[in-house]
Amino acid sequence: MSEFRNQIVLDFAKWTALSGLRSGAPIKSRAHVYPLLDAVTFGDVLGPGPPITGPEFDAWHEAQTLALCARDLRVQVGWGAKLVNVYLNYVGDLGGRASARLSIRPSTRGSGTAWPCGSGGSQRSWARCAACVR
């Protein structure tokens, strides 16, 4: 991917994540959301290299979500995870370390996706349900 196209993809991913927060989010301004996303180390999971394992992704996701929330105390864990997930979903669909995209729970990948395990997404923390990982 050319550097120019890469920048367009990353900028649009930030806009997509911001758009996902519009309804009921504690922050709604590009001036607040973009710096939070800029501080997340997405390159760790989307950059070139061998596929990332599920436990590696889970640890990275938890650390980045909690760090994002710590940078702006108005952002609760659910909103922080949504920002990270929407960004990852968009950029991950266009390339990167594919298993990172696959480690995201199905409920973050689109509306109407059922949970194969029947948990309804009630699992705690970022633990992955093997039946729910595509």
Sine and cosine of phi, psi and omega as CSV:
sin_phi,cos_phi,sin_psi,cos_psi,sin_omega,cos_omega
0.00,0.00,0.73,-0.69,0.00,-1.00
-0.92,0.38,0.40,-0.92,-0.01,-1.00
-0.87,0.49,-0.63,0.77,0.01,-1.00
-0.89,0.45,-0.75,0.67,0.01,-1.00
-0.91,0.42,-0.62,0.78,0.03,-1.00
-0.86,0.52,-0.69,0.72,0.01,-1.00
-0.91,0.42,-0.61,0.79,0.05,-1.00
-0.88,0.47,-0.71,0.71,0.01,-1.00
-0.88,0.48,-0.73,0.69,-0.03,-1.00
-0.91,0.41,-0.65,0.76,0.04,-1.00
-0.91,0.42,-0.67,0.74,0.01,-1.00
-0.93,0.37,-0.55,0.83,0.05,-1.00
-0.89,0.46,-0.64,0.77,0.05,-1.00
-0.90,0.43,-0.68,0.73,0.02,-1.00
-0.89,0.46,-0.65,0.76,0.01,-1.00
-0.89,0.46,-0.69,0.72,0.03,-1.00
-0.89,0.45,-0.69,0.73,0.05,-1.00
-0.86,0.50,-0.71,0.71,-0.01,-1.00
-0.88,0.47,-0.54,0.84,0.03,-1.00
-0.93,0.36,-0.29,0.96,-0.02,-1.00
-1.00,-0.04,-0.15,0.99,-0.18,-0.98
-0.81,0.59,-0.62,0.78,-0.12,-0.99
-1.00,-0.02,0.96,-0.26,0.10,-0.99
0.98,0.20,0.08,1.00,-0.03,-1.00
-0.96,0.27,0.52,-0.85,0.01,-1.00
-0.95,0.31,-0.36,0.93,0.10,-0.99
-0.79,-0.61,0.62,-0.79,-0.07,-1.00
-0.66,-0.75,0.02,1.00,-0.10,-1.00
-0.99,-0.10,0.66,-0.75,0.09,-1.00
-0.84,0.54,-0.59,0.81,0.00,-1.00
-0.89,0.45,-0.42,0.91,0.03,-1.00
-1.00,-0.06,-0.66,0.75,-0.13,-0.99
-0.98,0.22,-0.71,0.71,-0.08,-1.00
-0.86,0.51,-0.70,0.71,0.04,-1.00
-0.89,0.46,-0.54,0.84,0.06,-1.00
-0.90,0.44,-0.70,0.71,0.01,-1.00
-0.93,0.37,-0.59,0.81,0.01,-1.00
-0.88,0.47,-0.45,0.89,-0.03,-1.00
-1.00,0.09,-0.21,0.98,0.03,-1.00
-0.98,0.21,0.70,-0.72,-0.05,-1.00
-1.00,0.05,0.92,0.40,-0.02,-1.00
-0.88,0.48,-0.48,0.88,0.00,-1.00
-0.86,0.50,-0.42,0.91,0.02,-1.00
-0.89,0.45,-0.54,0.84,-0.05,-1.00
-0.93,-0.36,-0.30,0.95,-0.03,-1.00
-0.95,-0.30,-0.19,0.98,-0.02,-1.00
-0.96,0.28,0.08,-1.00,0.02,-1.00
-0.92,0.39,0.43,-0.90,0.02,-1.00
0.62,-0.78,-0.02,-1.00,0.01,-1.00
-0.92,0.38,0.39,-0.92,0.03,-1.00
-0.83,0.56,0.60,-0.80,0.03,-1.00
-1.00,0.09,0.63,-0.78,0.00,-1.00
-0.98,0.17,0.30,-0.96,0.03,-1.00
-0.84,0.55,-0.78,0.63,0.02,-1.00
-0.88,0.47,-0.59,0.81,0.06,-1.00
-0.90,0.44,-0.69,0.72,0.01,-1.00
-0.90,0.44,-0.71,0.71,-0.01,-1.00
-0.85,0.53,-0.70,0.71,0.00,-1.00
-0.91,0.42,-0.69,0.73,0.02,-1.00
-0.88,0.47,-0.73,0.69,-0.04,-1.00
-0.88,0.48,-0.72,0.70,0.00,-1.00
-0.89,0.46,-0.74,0.67,-0.02,-1.00
-0.88,0.47,-0.69,0.72,-0.04,-1.00
-0.94,0.35,-0.62,0.78,0.02,-1.00
-0.91,0.41,-0.72,0.70,0.00,-1.00
-0.91,0.42,-0.62,0.78,0.04,-1.00
-0.91,0.42,-0.66,0.75,0.04,-1.00
-0.87,0.49,-0.70,0.71,0.00,-1.00
-0.91,0.40,-0.57,0.82,0.02,-1.00
-0.93,0.36,-0.48,0.88,0.01,-1.00
-0.95,0.30,-0.43,0.90,0.06,-1.00
-0.61,-0.79,0.97,-0.25,-0.12,-0.99
-0.92,0.39,-0.19,0.98,0.09,-1.00
-0.96,0.28,-0.33,0.94,-0.07,-1.00
-1.00,-0.03,0.91,-0.41,0.06,-1.00
-0.99,0.14,0.23,-0.97,-0.09,-1.00
-0.82,0.57,-0.67,0.74,-0.01,-1.00
-0.87,0.49,-0.69,0.73,0.03,-1.00
-0.93,0.36,-0.62,0.78,0.03,-1.00
-0.89,0.45,-0.70,0.72,0.02,-1.00
-0.90,0.44,-0.60,0.80,0.02,-1.00
-0.90,0.44,-0.68,0.73,0.04,-1.00
-0.85,0.53,-0.75,0.66,-0.02,-1.00
-0.90,0.44,-0.71,0.71,-0.06,-1.00
-0.91,0.41,-0.70,0.72,-0.01,-1.00
-0.90,0.44,-0.69,0.73,0.05,-1.00
-0.87,0.50,-0.76,0.65,0.00,-1.00
-0.88,0.48,-0.66,0.75,-0.01,-1.00
-0.87,0.49,-0.70,0.71,-0.03,-1.00
-0.93,0.37,-0.79,0.61,-0.05,-1.00
-0.94,0.35,-0.63,0.78,-0.01,-1.00
-0.89,0.45,-0.52,0.85,0.04,-1.00
-0.93,0.37,-0.35,0.94,-0.04,-1.00
-0.99,-0.14,-0.05,1.00,0.01,-1.00
0.59,-0.81,0.04,-1.00,-0.01,-1.00
0.92,-0.38,-0.22,-0.98,-0.04,-1.00
-0.98,0.22,0.99,-0.14,-0.24,-0.97
-0.82,0.57,-0.57,0.82,-0.07,-1.00
-0.93,0.38,-0.34,0.94,0.10,-1.00
-0.89,0.46,-0.68,0.73,0.03,-1.00
-0.90,0.44,-0.63,0.78,-0.04,-1.00
-0.95,0.32,-0.34,0.94,-0.02,-1.00
-0.99,0.16,-0.19,0.98,0.00,-1.00
-0.98,0.22,0.71,-0.71,-0.03,-1.00
-0.85,0.52,0.54,-0.84,-0.03,-1.00
-0.83,0.55,-0.52,0.85,-0.05,-1.00
-0.91,0.42,-0.34,0.94,0.02,-1.00
-1.00,-0.01,-0.04,1.00,-0.09,-1.00
-0.98,-0.21,0.14,0.99,0.05,-1.00
0.55,-0.84,0.37,-0.93,-0.04,-1.00
-0.97,0.23,0.49,-0.87,0.09,-1.00
0.98,0.19,0.12,0.99,0.00,-1.00
-0.99,0.16,0.80,-0.61,-0.02,-1.00
-0.99,0.15,0.42,-0.91,0.09,-1.00
-1.00,-0.03,0.94,-0.35,-0.05,-1.00
-0.83,0.56,-0.51,0.86,-0.05,-1.00
-0.99,0.17,-0.21,0.98,-0.01,-1.00
0.99,0.14,0.11,0.99,-0.06,-1.00
-0.96,0.27,-0.30,0.95,-0.05,-1.00
0.93,0.36,0.27,0.96,0.02,-1.00
0.99,0.14,0.33,0.94,-0.09,-1.00
-1.00,0.05,0.02,1.00,0.01,-1.00
-0.89,0.46,0.59,-0.81,-0.01,-1.00
-0.99,0.11,0.31,-0.95,0.09,-1.00
0.86,0.51,-0.51,-0.86,-0.01,-1.00
-0.94,-0.35,0.32,0.95,0.00,-1.00
-0.88,0.47,0.71,-0.70,-0.02,-1.00
-1.00,0.01,0.61,-0.80,0.12,-0.99
-1.00,-0.09,0.86,-0.51,-0.09,-1.00
-0.84,0.54,-0.56,0.83,-0.01,-1.00
-0.95,0.31,-0.36,0.93,-0.08,-1.00
-0.99,-0.10,-0.20,0.98,-0.01,-1.00
-0.99,0.13,0.81,-0.59,-0.01,-1.00
-0.98,0.22,0.00,0.00,0.00,0.00
